[in-house]
């Protein structure tokens, strides 16, 4: 997973940041983006991969090592921002904020997916980057763990929806809770299931 980073290191670029987001698909809650700079030749003890391919325990172990050993930052675009600007623009905004918040400006940025955020640094967009780039994989882990923790905290405010279990994604349990209780302030009103519910209850 060092192929992209190694090619940039060989060109004399020492600081490479990987960027990814978590939370594009859920019906509720924010989208969270993270940026991570991995030091050259660093060898991880934890398993590093696309966060979706790791168990919660593996993600937690990797998250603790990444945040202890690597330079990282993260940013959030909440459901109101998502509803106003759409989920793609919200994700790109959070990615840009995460990169710009790094204490050390990167010499190059590798971002997951086909779209590049508006940042003042050279950038490469890589589809499935979280499975191909070590720094992007690290960013995917950081974003996923932080967002999951946020949704667990929201579960304490809105326990009837089960956010701690499904993290806002469109599960049957979430749909049943939505039909029973209606949407809460965390729900994305621009997303079809919420939009249809609101339309049907007008």
FISE-126998 format. One record per atom (N, C-alpha, C): x, y negated, z. Coordinates in steps of 0.1 Angstrom, whole numbers, plus 5000, padded with zeros to 4 digits. Example, Ala and Ser with C-alpha at 12.3 -4.5 7.8 and 13.67 -1.06 7.14 Angstrom:
// FISE-126998
513250575078
512350455078
513250335078
512850225071
513750115071
512950005079
***
This chain:
// FISE-126998
500850125000
500050005000
500949875000
502249894998
503049774998
503449724984
502749784974
503149754960
503049604957
501949544960
501749404957
502649314964
502849344977
503749264986
505149284981
505549404978
506949434974
507249354961
506349344952
506649274940
506849124942
506049074952
506248934955
507448904963
507849004972
509048984980
510248984970
510249074960
511249084950
511448954942
510348874941
510448744935
510948634944
511248664956
511748564966
510748504975
509448554974
508348504982
508348584995
508648515006
508848585019
507548595027
506648505025
505448505033
504148525024
503648645026
502448685018
501248705027
500148645024
498948665033
497948745025
497348835032
496248915027
494948855032
493848855024
492548795029
491448885025
490548905034
489348985032
488248935041
487048975038
485848935046
485049065050
484249045060
483249145065
481949085067
480849145062
479549105064
478849035053
479149075041
478449025029
476949085028
476949215031
475649285029
474549275040
474849255052
473849255063
472749155061
471649185067
470449095067
470548985077
471449005087
471548915098
473048885102
473248775108
474548745113
475448675103
476648635107
477648565099
478448655090
479148585080
480248655073
481548605079
482448695082
483748665088
484848695079
485748605077
486948635069
488148625077
489248705073
490448695081
491648685071
492748625075
493948615067
495048675076
495848765071
496948825078
498248825070
499348785077
500648785071
501448895078
501848995070
502549115075
504049095072
504949105082
506349085080
506949195071
507849155063
508549245054
509149365062
508849485056
509449615062
508849655075
507849585080
507249625093
506549755091
506749845101
506149985100
505149995111
503950015107
502750025117
502750155124
502450155136
502150275144
500750325141
499850225140
498450265138
498150285123
497150365120
496750385106
496150265100
496650215089
496150105082
495550145068
494350105067
493550135054
492450035053
491650045042
490449975041
489650005054
489149895060
488449915073
487250005072
486650015061
485450105059
485850255060
487150285058
487650415057
488150465071
488150375081
488650405094
487450425104
487750505114
486750525124
486750395134
485750375142
485850265151
487050265160
487450385164
488550395173
489850365165
489950415153
491150375145
491250225142
490050165139
490050025136
490449945149
490049985160
490349915172
491849925175
492450045173
493850065175
494649975165
494249975153
494949895142
494749745145
493549705149
493349565152
494249515163
494349595174
495249555185
496649535181
497149625172
498549615167
498749495158
497749485149
497849375139
497849235146
496949215155
496849085162
497949065172
498649165176
499749155185
501049125177
501149185165
502449185158
502449095145
501349055140
501248985128
500648845130
500948755121
500348625121
499048635114
497948585121
496648605115
495748485120
494648475112
493648375116
492348425110
491248375115
489948415109
488948295109
487948305102
486948195101
485548255099
484548175102
483148225102
482248135094
481348195085
480348115079
479048175084
478248105091
477048155098
475848175088
474748225093
473648265085
473048135079
473148025085
472547895080
473347855067
474747865069
475547835057
475247925046
475148055049
474848155038
473548125031
472448085039
471148055033
471247925024
472147835028
472247715021
473047725008
474147795009
475147804998
475247934990
474548034995
474548174991
475748254996
475648384996
476648465003
478048464997
478148454984
479448454977
480148324981
479448214980
480148084984
480448084999
479648145007
479948145021
481148225024
481248345017
482448425019
483748355014
483648295003
484848224998
485148105007
484148035012
484447925022
485147985034
484648095040
485348145052
486748195048
486948255037
488248295033
489248175032
488748065026
489647945025
489947895039
488947885047
489147835061
490147925068
490048055066
491048145073
492448125069
492648115055
493948095050
494547955055
493747855054
494147725058
494447705073
493947805081
494147805095
495447875100
496047945091
497348015094
498347915099
499047945110
500047855115
501247835106
501547945098
502647935088
502047945074
502147835066
501547835053
502147955044
501348035038
501848145030
502448105017
503448175012
503948154999
503148204988
502248304991
501348364981
500248424989
499048434983
497848494989
497348604980
497048714986
496348824979
494948834985
493948824977
492548824982
491848944976
490949004985
490149114980
489049074971
488849144960
487749114951
488149034939
487149004930
487448934918
487448784919
487148724930
487048584931
488048524940
488548404937
489648344945
489048224953
489348214965
488848094973
489647974969
489047854972
489647724969
490747694979
491947734976
493047714985
494247654978
495147584985
496247514979
497547604978
497347734976
498447824975
498247914963
499347964957
499148064946
498448184951
497648244943
496748354948
496448454937
496448584941
496048694932
494848754938
493848774929
492548844933
492748984929
492449084938
492649224935
491349294939
490749354929
489549434932
489949564940
489149594950
489549694960
490949674966
491149544968
492449504974
492649564988
491549584995
491749645009
492149785009
492149854997
492649984996
494049994989
494549874984
495749874976
496849784982
496449694991
497449594996
497449605012
498649625018
498749645032
498249515039
498549395034
498049275041
496549255040
495949285028
494549275027
493849385035
494349505036
493849605045
493849555059
494849495064
494949435077
493849335079
493749245069
492649145070
491349205071
491049315063
489749375064
489449435078
490449485084
490349535098
490049425108
490749315107
490549205116
489149145115
488749125102
487449065100
486349155104
486449285102
485449385106
485349395121
486449405128
486349425142
485749295149
486249175144
485749055150
484249035147
483749065135
482349055132
481549155140
482049285142
481349385149
481149335164
482249275169
482149225183
481149115184
481049025174
480148915175
478648975175
478449075166
477149135166
476749205179
477749265185
477449325198
477049215209
477649105208
477348995217
475948935213
475648935201
474248885197
473148985201
473549115202
472649215207
472149185221
472949115229
472549075243
471448965242
471548885232
470548775231
469248825224
469448925215
468248975208
468249125208
468049185220
468249335221
467149415213
466049355210
465049425203
465349465189
466449405183
466849445169
467849545168
468649575179
469649685178
470849645171
471249515171
472449465164
473749545168
473849585180
475049655184
475249785177
474149845172
474249975165
474449955150
473649875144
473749865129
474449735124
474849645133
475549525130
474849435120
473549445119
472849355110
472549415097
473049535094
472849595081
471449645080
471049675068
469649715065
469249855067
469349905080
468950035083
467450045085
466950175086
465550185089
465150135103
466050145113
465850095126
465749945125
466549885117
466549735116
465249695109
464849765099
463649735091
462449745100
462449855108
461249875118
461249755128
462349715133
462349605143
461949475136
462349455124
461949335117
460449335115
459849445111
458449455109
457649435122
458249475133
457549465146
457749325152
458949275151
459149145159
459349025150
459449045137
459748935128
461148895128
461648805120
463048765120
463348675132
464648675136
465148585147
466048485140
466648395147
467448285141
468648345134
469048465137
470248525131
470048575117
468748595114
468448665101
468648565089
469148615078
469348545066
468148525058
467548415058
466248395052
466248395037
467448385031
467648395016
467748535011
467948625020
468048765016
466648825014
466548915004
465248964999
464349025010
464849115019
463949165029
463349065039
464148965042
463648865051
462748765044
463148735031
462348645023
460948705021
460948835018
459648905015
458748915028
459448935039
458648945052
458048805054
458848695053
458248565055
457148535046
457348575033
456248545023
454948615027
455148745031
453948825034
453248775047
453848705055
453248655068
452848515067
452948455056
452448315054
450948305055
***
